[in-house]
Amino acid sequence: MNKSHLALASAVSGLLILAGTLSAPATAAEAKEKCYGVAKAGKNDCATKTGSCAGTAKTDAQKDAFIMVPKGLCDRLAGGSTQSS
């Protein structure tokens, strides 16, 4: 992935996260999934293969770092995958 694609993926991810925080509160019925490869450095939701807790991703779009997103959204994000690399 070149730098312009990475920048675009990061921008889209940030906008989606912002939109999610501004919308109505999430309910327990909303399905979520792990989305690997789209988290910004230091913004991952949980431990990675190289870090023991949330917020330990060393680089943007680290392949083993994930964020939780609404089910079905990950496949639409550039660089997003529901499987860890």
HELIX and SHEET records of a PDB file:
HELIX    1   1 LYS A    3  LEU A   22  1                                  20    
HELIX    2   2 CYS A   74  ARG A   76  5                                   3    
SHEET    1   A 2 LYS A  32  TYR A  36  0                                        
SHEET    2   A 2 PHE A  66  PRO A  70 -1                                        
END                                                                             
